[in-house]
Amino acid sequence: MSIFITRIHELAEIKAELAERDWFMGTSGNLSIKIQNNPLQFLVTASGKDKRKSTNEDFLIVDKDGRPVGETNVKPSAETLLHCEIYERSNAGCSLHVHTVANNVVSELYGDEGKVVFKGQELIKAFGRWEEDAEWEVPIIDNYAEIPRLAAALAPYVKADQGAVLIRNHGITVWGKDGFEAKKVLEACEFLFEYHLALLQAKANLQAIKQL
């Protein structure tokens, strides 16, 4: 089986699994997976597609500048340049971007601080942090409307082959050495976001009860 067929099946499986979690509301989100390094080419989701459905035009191949390779009837995701930055600045093999209520709320809560830090959570091990007091920091960048500017804001945080960045009131972009690792990072981040919001609510409820 060719590397192209292997990668397209891998990305389709990730898309299907994330769609089952309802992480593609309103055609939002975009996914990519690398095909080759030299010259850089990767598969990326087509723009404006309902990602809960499967078609023959869900993905297309683009180059290092995010331009389609060969003839196609579809356009690459509007945020393809973010994926370009990740592949140019790391050895990552897959990049995923989704919008969820939890990641949007967390990005707004801590947007002014420019980051959110988690500590003492078991799922931090998903990021390769095994120390007892390990921390996981997720940077938060502003949601610039101009995609080149947004990609430039993301670029300084692509320092390793695995990572995550929140875009304020927009969503999260994660990457990893392959599809499995990128999905693991995404799932771990979303767990931490949901846990943190639930904990804040539980503490607020407990405080309210104590004041009765």
C-alpha positions as CSV (number, residue, x, y, z in Angstrom):
1,M,0.0,0.0,0.0
2,S,1.4,3.4,-1.0
3,I,2.2,6.0,1.7
4,F,-0.5,8.3,0.2
5,I,-3.2,5.6,0.7
6,T,-1.9,4.8,4.2
7,R,-2.0,8.4,5.3
8,I,-5.4,9.2,3.8
9,H,-6.9,6.2,5.6
10,E,-5.2,7.3,8.8
11,L,-6.5,10.8,8.6
12,A,-10.0,9.6,7.7
13,E,-10.1,7.4,10.8
14,I,-9.1,10.3,13.0
15,K,-11.7,12.5,11.4
16,A,-14.4,9.9,12.0
17,E,-13.4,9.4,15.6
18,L,-13.4,13.2,16.4
19,A,-16.7,13.6,14.5
20,E,-18.2,11.0,16.9
21,R,-17.2,13.3,19.8
22,D,-19.0,16.1,18.0
23,W,-15.9,18.3,17.8
24,F,-16.7,19.6,14.3
25,M,-19.6,21.9,14.9
26,G,-20.7,24.1,12.0
27,T,-18.0,22.6,9.6
28,S,-15.3,24.0,12.0
29,G,-12.0,22.4,12.6
30,N,-9.2,21.2,10.3
31,L,-6.9,18.2,10.2
32,S,-3.7,17.3,8.3
33,I,-1.1,14.6,8.0
34,K,2.3,14.6,6.4
35,I,3.0,12.6,3.3
36,Q,6.6,13.5,2.6
37,N,9.3,15.8,3.7
38,N,11.3,16.8,0.6
39,P,9.5,18.5,-0.9
40,L,7.0,19.0,1.9
41,Q,3.6,17.7,1.0
42,F,0.7,16.9,3.3
43,L,-3.0,16.0,3.3
44,V,-5.4,18.6,4.7
45,T,-9.1,18.8,5.1
46,A,-11.1,20.6,2.4
47,S,-12.7,23.9,3.3
48,G,-16.4,24.0,4.2
49,K,-17.1,20.3,4.5
50,D,-19.4,18.6,7.0
51,K,-16.7,16.5,8.7
52,R,-19.3,14.2,10.2
53,K,-19.8,12.8,6.7
54,S,-17.3,10.9,4.5
55,T,-16.8,11.8,0.8
56,N,-14.2,11.3,-1.9
57,E,-13.2,15.0,-1.5
58,D,-12.6,15.3,2.2
59,F,-8.9,15.9,1.8
60,L,-6.4,17.3,-0.7
61,I,-2.7,17.4,-1.0
62,V,-0.9,20.8,-0.5
63,D,2.7,21.9,-0.6
64,K,4.8,23.9,1.9
65,D,3.0,27.1,1.1
66,G,-0.4,25.5,1.5
67,R,-1.1,25.5,-2.2
68,P,-2.9,22.5,-3.8
69,V,-0.8,19.9,-5.6
70,G,-2.4,18.9,-8.8
71,E,-5.9,19.5,-10.0
72,T,-8.7,19.5,-7.4
73,N,-12.3,20.6,-7.1
74,V,-12.0,21.7,-3.5
75,K,-10.1,24.3,-1.6
76,P,-7.8,23.6,1.4
77,S,-8.9,24.7,4.9
78,A,-8.6,28.4,5.4
79,E,-6.2,27.7,8.2
80,T,-3.8,25.5,6.3
81,L,-1.0,28.0,6.9
82,L,-1.0,27.0,10.6
83,H,-0.2,23.4,9.5
84,C,2.5,24.7,7.2
85,E,4.2,26.4,10.1
86,I,4.1,23.3,12.2
87,Y,5.6,21.0,9.5
88,E,8.3,23.6,8.6
89,R,9.4,24.1,12.2
90,S,9.2,20.6,13.6
91,N,9.3,16.9,12.6
92,A,5.6,16.5,13.5
93,G,3.7,14.2,11.2
94,C,0.1,15.2,12.1
95,S,-1.7,18.4,13.2
96,L,-5.3,18.7,14.5
97,H,-7.4,21.7,15.1
98,V,-10.9,21.6,16.8
99,H,-13.3,24.0,18.4
100,T,-15.0,22.8,21.7
101,V,-16.9,24.7,24.3
102,A,-14.3,23.7,26.9
103,N,-11.3,24.9,25.0
104,N,-13.0,28.2,24.1
105,V,-14.0,28.9,27.7
106,V,-10.5,28.1,29.0
107,S,-8.9,30.2,26.4
108,E,-11.0,33.2,27.4
109,L,-10.6,32.6,31.2
110,Y,-6.8,32.7,30.9
111,G,-6.4,34.7,27.6
112,D,-5.0,37.7,29.4
113,E,-2.3,35.6,31.0
114,G,-1.3,34.2,27.7
115,K,-1.2,30.6,29.0
116,V,-2.9,28.0,31.1
117,V,-0.9,25.7,33.3
118,F,-1.9,22.2,34.6
119,K,-0.2,20.4,37.4
120,G,-0.8,17.2,39.4
121,Q,-3.0,15.6,36.8
122,E,-2.3,12.0,35.7
123,L,-3.1,12.8,32.1
124,I,0.0,15.0,31.9
125,K,1.8,11.8,31.3
126,A,0.2,11.9,27.8
127,F,2.7,14.7,27.0
128,G,5.7,12.6,28.1
129,R,6.0,14.3,31.5
130,W,6.5,11.6,34.1
131,E,7.8,13.6,37.1
132,E,5.6,13.6,40.2
133,D,5.1,17.4,40.1
134,A,5.1,17.7,36.3
135,E,3.4,20.6,34.7
136,W,1.9,21.1,31.2
137,E,1.6,24.6,29.9
138,V,-0.6,25.5,26.9
139,P,0.1,28.9,25.4
140,I,-2.8,31.1,24.4
141,I,-2.5,33.4,21.3
142,D,-4.9,36.0,20.0
143,N,-7.4,35.1,17.4
144,Y,-6.3,37.3,14.4
145,A,-8.7,37.3,11.5
146,E,-5.8,37.4,9.0
147,I,-4.6,33.8,8.7
148,P,-0.9,34.8,7.9
149,R,-0.8,36.9,11.0
150,L,-2.4,34.0,13.0
151,A,0.1,31.6,11.7
152,A,3.0,34.0,12.6
153,A,1.6,34.2,16.1
154,L,1.6,30.4,16.4
155,A,5.1,29.9,15.0
156,P,7.2,30.8,18.1
157,Y,5.4,28.1,20.1
158,V,6.3,25.3,17.7
159,K,9.5,24.3,19.5
160,A,9.1,20.5,19.6
161,D,7.6,17.6,17.6
162,Q,4.7,17.5,20.0
163,G,2.7,20.5,21.3
164,A,-0.5,22.4,21.7
165,V,-1.6,26.0,21.4
166,L,-4.9,27.6,22.2
167,I,-6.3,30.3,20.0
168,R,-8.4,32.7,22.1
169,N,-12.2,32.0,21.6
170,H,-11.3,30.0,18.6
171,G,-10.0,26.5,19.3
172,I,-6.9,24.4,19.9
173,T,-4.2,23.3,17.5
174,V,-2.1,20.3,18.5
175,W,0.6,18.3,16.8
176,G,2.6,15.1,17.2
177,K,5.0,12.8,15.5
178,D,2.1,10.9,14.0
179,G,-1.6,10.6,14.0
180,F,-1.8,8.5,17.1
181,E,0.4,11.0,19.1
182,A,-1.4,14.1,17.9
183,K,-4.8,12.6,18.8
184,K,-3.5,11.6,22.2
185,V,-2.3,15.2,22.9
186,L,-5.7,16.5,21.8
187,E,-7.7,14.1,24.0
188,A,-5.5,14.8,27.0
189,C,-5.8,18.6,26.5
190,E,-9.6,18.4,26.2
191,F,-9.8,16.2,29.3
192,L,-7.8,18.7,31.3
193,F,-9.9,21.6,30.1
194,E,-13.2,19.8,31.0
195,Y,-11.8,18.7,34.3
196,H,-10.6,22.2,35.2
197,L,-14.0,23.8,34.4
198,A,-15.8,21.2,36.3
199,L,-13.5,21.7,39.3
200,L,-14.1,25.4,39.2
201,Q,-17.8,24.9,39.2
202,A,-17.7,22.3,42.0
203,K,-15.6,24.7,44.2
204,A,-18.1,27.5,43.5
205,N,-21.0,25.3,44.5
206,L,-19.2,24.2,47.6
207,Q,-18.5,27.8,48.6
208,A,-22.2,28.7,48.0
209,I,-23.3,25.8,50.2
210,K,-21.0,26.9,53.0
211,Q,-22.4,30.4,52.9
212,L,-26.0,29.2,53.4
